[in-house]
């Protein structure tokens, strides 16, 4: 059997093709997002981000202001 014209048509993308269409993640962007994230102090409300006076803890573990 002879070779056909479209014999090299693949049903998958190679790594270089995937990168050329922008399918890879940029490491610098994820590092910048991690650097901008700051953990909320334990004595602050999860909604208002302010220190609380009357804390209430939800079943999932978040701490909220009672009022």
Buried (B, 14 or more C-beta within 10 A) or exposed (E): EEEEEEEEEEEEEEEEEEEEEEEEEEEEEEEEEEEEEEEEEEEBBEEEEEEBEEBEEEEEEEBBBEE
